[in-house]
Amino acid sequence: MKRKFARLFENYIPIWGNKNYLWFLLVSMFSLAGDLVAWVITTWVLTTQFDHPAVYLTALVILTQSAYAIMSPYMGHLVDKWGPFTSLISSTGIRTVILTFLFISLLYVEDGVSPWVIVGLMTLEYIFVPLSKQSEFVMIKVLVRDEEQLIPANALQGIQFDASYIIGPLIGGLFVSTIGIYYGLVLNMASFLFLGIVILIIAKRNKDYRDHFNVEQADNKEAKPKTFINSLKTGISFIVKTPPMLSILLIGFLWNLFVFGPIEVLYPIFTVDVLESNGFVYGLLMSVNSVGFILGLFLAGNMKWKVPFAMTMGILIGLHGLLYFFIGIVPNIVFVCVILFLGGIVIAPTDIFSKTIRQKMIPFHMLAGVSSVLAFFSFISKPIGAFLVGSLINTYGNQYSGYIMACLGLILFIACMVISFRPVMKKI
């Protein structure tokens, strides 16, 4: 029994000995959960304290996501220039100050504070979110220097991310309903303070990381800090000149265009008008997908992958599209729940592969910059996909949302299969 249990966690055992990584994982989870608490509180205040909340909520989503996407390349450049520790501590400090002003503004909501002040402060905070995210991504490379441990390390971070998305909203709802919204924002600021202190300690223990990755070699001109424009050009050039990386960008673009963007519009409409169900079923569909994703991350992180990462990633995303094809043509609640659970398992390894490929292929001195450029070009297709599916539903009617989902899933499957079996995809 003990051997079977040990075998179940075989790939994760070496990671448990990496105290710096485990502390980083823990404080990252707390800070992300704190972020989500702040988001729940802010959206709740905008919904309950002001007239026409849909206007403010729509503006909040558009402005925060646009700020995140637009600022990602520049923040990635700063991480490459400053290093992950300085960048994460700086972003944590700046975001704490902004949240303090948000806390003060919420104290005076009943005295006539404009909802646009709240929306503006949240948008300002989201400008610095990519600085935190790219710092955390590079931090994994710094703290987990054995490349064989990158897959389980990235898997654990993915599990931590999803766990935060379960814990954060629950805590936020608790503060909104019983404890008080102001204490929730204090908790968020406290989580940032905890993160900053722990990262300072970890930074002192890893002073040698620049020497380890040869970041400051005098004869390496590419390693020297550049202006943002030069850094952006270098990042785009690296992607274009690296066919597997370009293919991964294209696959990510297509996935956001045909599945990830559209499902945010399709899910509620499909639930009501095709499955003829209520909000409970809508929440159930989201939950079973998340459970499948967490299970998939755990299983993928514990496997010895002997296949080309890029090709496997493309195939799995294609299969994910095929599952949505079946959901669209067989609108049965039990069947849809089973498929979404399987879909979570299928898509989970792609998150690990995407991070591991970048950590292995991109030189350390441009890791955050190139990754943020990849994220930007993949992300811009998400609102396009949402707009596309919204237009189709408005044209053909809500009752055709299942068939629209099926068509988009099938297109993604065919496109990913064509891209994935190109010879360059077998090189990683």
N, C-alpha and C positions, 0 to 999 in steps of 0.2 A: 504493500500500500504506500509506504514512504517513497519507494522508488518511482511509482507511478505519479505521486504528487510532485516529486522533484522534477520528473521529466516534463510535467505540465508547465512548470515555470523555468525550465532549463535555460532558455536564452535570457531570462530576466535576472537570474541569480548574480551574474557579475555586476549588473547595474546597482544592485542593493548595496554593494561595497563602496559605491561612489557617493560619499556623503554630500559633496558640493552639489552634485546634480540633483540629489533627492531634496535638499533644502531649496534649491532653485525651483524644482517642480512644485513643492508645497506652497511657497510664497506666491508663485505665479497663479496657482489655482485660487488662492485667497484674493489676490488683486483682481482677477477676472470676475470672480463671483461678486466682488465689491462693485465692479463696473456695471454688472447686470442689475444689482440692487439699485444703483443710481438711475439706470435706464428705466426700470419699472416705476420708481418713484416719480421721475420726471414726466413720463407718459401719463401716469395716473393723475398728477396735478394738472397737466394740460387738459385732460379729459373731464375732470370733475370741477375745476375751479373757473373755467372760462367758457363763454359761448362759442359755438362753431368749432369744437375741438378737432374735427376732421381736417380743417385748414392747417392748424398748428402741427398736428401729428404728421400730416403729409409733408409739410415743410421741414419738420425735424428729420424725417427719414431721408428725404432728398438731399438736404444740406449736409447732414453728418456723413452720409455715404459718399457724397461728391467730394467733401473735404478729405476724407480718408483716401479715396482713389487718386485725387489730383496731387496730394502731398506725398504719396508713397515713394515715388522715385527720389524726391529730394531728401526725404528722411532716411532712405536707404543709403544715399550718398553720405549723409552725416554719420551713420553708423560705421561705414567703412573708414571715414576720416577720424572719428573720435575713438572708435573701439566700442564693443558692446557694453562694457561696464559703465563707462562715462555716459554713454547715450541713454542707457536704461535709467540710471540715477537721475540724469537731467530731465528726462521725460516725466519721470515719477514726480519730481519736485514741481515742475511746471503744471502738470495736471492737478496736483494737490491744491495749488494756489487757485486755479480756475474753479475747482470744486468748492473751495471756500467761498468764493464769490457767488456760486450757484446756491450754496447753503444759505447765505445771507439774503439773496433775492427771494428764496422760498419762504423765509421768515416773514417777509413783507408782502406776500401774495394778497392777503386780505386788505392791505393798504393801497392797492392799486398798481402793483408792479406789472409792467406789460409782459404778456406771454412771449413776445419777441425777444425780450431780454433773456428769458430762460432758454429759448431755442438758440439764440446767439451764443450763449455761454457753452451749451452742449456742443454746438458746431465748432467753437474755438477749441474745446477739449479734444474733439475728434481729429483736429489737425495734427495733434501730437501722438495719437494712438498708433499710427504706423511706425513711429520712432521706437515705441515700446515693443511692438510686435516683431520688427526686424531685429532689434537687439536680442530678444529672446530666441529667435531663430538662430542667430549667429552664436549665441551663448551655448547652445547645445554642442556645436562643433568645438568650442573652446573647452567645455567641461567633459566631453566624451571624446577623447582623442584616439581611441581605438576604433577604427572604421567598422570593425565587426560588430561593435555594440551600438552603431548608429540606428539600426532598424528597431531594436527593442526600445532604445531611448526615444525615438520619434513616435513609436507606438504608445509609450506611456504618456508622452505629452498630449497626444491626440485623445487618449482616455481622460486625462486631466481636463482637457478643454471641454469635452462633452459633459463630464461630471459637473463642471462649473456651471454649464448651461442648465443643468437640472437643479443644482443647489441654489444658485443666484436668484432666479425668479421666485423660488419658494420663500427664500429669506426676505426678498423684496416685498412679496405679498403679505408676509407676516408683519413687517414694519408698517405697511400701508393700512392693514386692517386692525392691528391691535397696539403695537408698541409706539408707533409714531414715525412719520416720514423723516423728520429731522435727524433722529437717531440713526436712521439708515444711511444718510449721507456722512454722518460722523464715522460710522463703521467703514464706509468706503475709503475715507481719508486715512483712517487708522490702518487699513490693509495696505495702502500705498506706502505709509510710513514704515510698516513692518517689512515690506518688499525692499525699500531703499536701504534699511539697516542691514538686512541679510546679504544683499548684493554687495555692499561695502565690505563685509567680512569675507565673502567669496572672492572678491577682487583682490584682496590682500594675499589670499592663498594661491592665486593664479597669476602672479605678476610676470611669470615667464612665458605667457602665451604668445606674445609678439615674437620672441626669439624662437619659440617652437615652430611657428608658422612662417618664419623669415619675413615678417611684415616690414621690418625696418632695414633691409639690406640696401646698402648704398648703391650697389650696381644694378638694382632692379628699379628702373624708372617708372614702371607701371605701379609699383607699390607706393610711390610718393603721392601725397594728397594732391587732388586736382580741384579745379572749379567744378561746380555742379554740371555745367554744360558739357565739359570734357568727360566727366564721369558718366553722364548720360549717353554720350556718343560711344564711349568705350563699352558700356553695357549692351547697347543695341547692336554694336558691331560684333561683340562676343556671341550674342544669341544668333545673329544671322550667319556667322561663320561656323557655328556648331550645329549641324543638321539635326541631331537628336534633340537638342534644346529647342530649336525652332519648331520641331514636330510636337514637342510637349506643350509649347505655347499654343499651337494651333488646336490641339486636342482640348486643352483647358478652355480656350475660346469657344469651341463648339459645344462643350458640355454646359457652360454657362448660358449659351445662346439657346440650346434646344431642350435642356432639362432644368438646371438649377434656377435660372431666371424665370421660366414659364411656370414651374410648379407652385411658386408663391402666389400666383394668380389662379392657377388651375385647381389646386387642392380644395379650397373652400367651395368653389363653384361646382366642382365634380362631386363633392360630398353631398351638397344640397340637391342639385338638379339631376344627377345621374344615379348616385347611390340612394338618394331620397332619405338622407339621414340628418342627424342633428349635430350640435357642437361637440357632444361627447365623442362621437365617431371621428370627427375631424381631429380632436386632440389625440384619440387613440391611434390614428394613422401616423401622426407625427411621432408619437411615443415609440411604437413598434419599430419604426425606422431608426430611431436613435439607439434603441436597445440592440438592434442588429449591428449598427455601426460600432458600438463599443465592443461587442463580442468579436466582430471582425477585426478590430484593431488588436485586441488581445491575442487572437489566434495568429494573425499575420506577424506580430512582433515576436512570436515564439517559434516561427518556422525558419528552417534553413533554406533560403531562396537560392536556387541554382539557375534561375532563368534570367534573361535580359530584363532589367527593371523597366526600361522605357516601353518595350514591346508589350510586356505584361500589363503595364499601367493602361496603355491604349486599349488592349483587349477587354480589360475589366470595365473601363468606362463605356465601351461599346455594348458589353453585356448588360450594363446598368440601363442603357437606353432601350435595349430589347425587353427588359423586364417592364418598363413603362409602356411599351407597346402592348404587352399582354394585359396590363392593368386597364388600358383604354378599351380593349375589345371584350374583356370579361368583367363587367362591373358588378362583382359580388363582394360583399364586405369581408367575409372570411378569406376569400381568395386574395383580395387586395392586401389585407393585413399580412398574410403569409408572404406575398411577393415583396412587399415593402420591407419586411424583416430580412428576407434574403437579399434584397437590394442594399440594405445597410451593410451586411456582411461582405457583399461583392465589392462595394465602392470603398470600403474602409482601407484596404491595402494601398489604394492609389494615393491617399494622403501621406502614407509612410514613404512610398516610392518617390513621390514628388520632392519631398524634403531631402531624402537620402541622395537622390540623383544630383540635386543642386549642391549639397554639402560636399559631394565627392568630385564633381566636375568643375565647379566654379572656383578659381583661385581665391584664397582666403581674403586677400586685400580688396576684392570687388564682390564678395559673396552677397552682402546685403543690397548693394546697388543693383546687381543683375537680377537678384530675386525680386526686388521691388518693381523693376521694369516688367518682368514676367507677370507679376501679380496685377499690375496696372492694365496690361493689354488683355489679360484673361478676364479681368473684372468688368471692363467696359461693355462686354457682350451681355452681361446680366440684365441691365435695364433695357437693352435692345430686345432681348428675348421676352421680357415681361411685356413690353410695348407690342411686340409682334403677336403674342398669344392673345393679348387684350383686344387687339384689332380684329383678329380672327373670330373671337367669341362674339364681339359686337356685330360682326357681319353675318355669322351663321347661327348664332343663338347659343345659350347656355347648355342646351341638351346635346350639343355636339362637342362638348369639352373633352369627353372621353376619346372620341375619334381624333381630335386635334392632338391630344397627348400621345396617342398611339402613333400617329404620323411623325411627330417630332422625334419620338423615341426610335422609330425605325430609321429615320434619316441619320440620327446620331450613330446608331449601330453600324450602318453601311459605311459612313465616313470614317469612323474609328478603325474598322477592319481594313480599309484601304490604306490608311496611314500607318497602322501598327505593323503591317507585314512588309514595309519597306526595309531594305537591307540595313540602312543606317540605324534603325531602331533596335537592332540586335547587338550594337556595339557597347551598350551600357548594361 
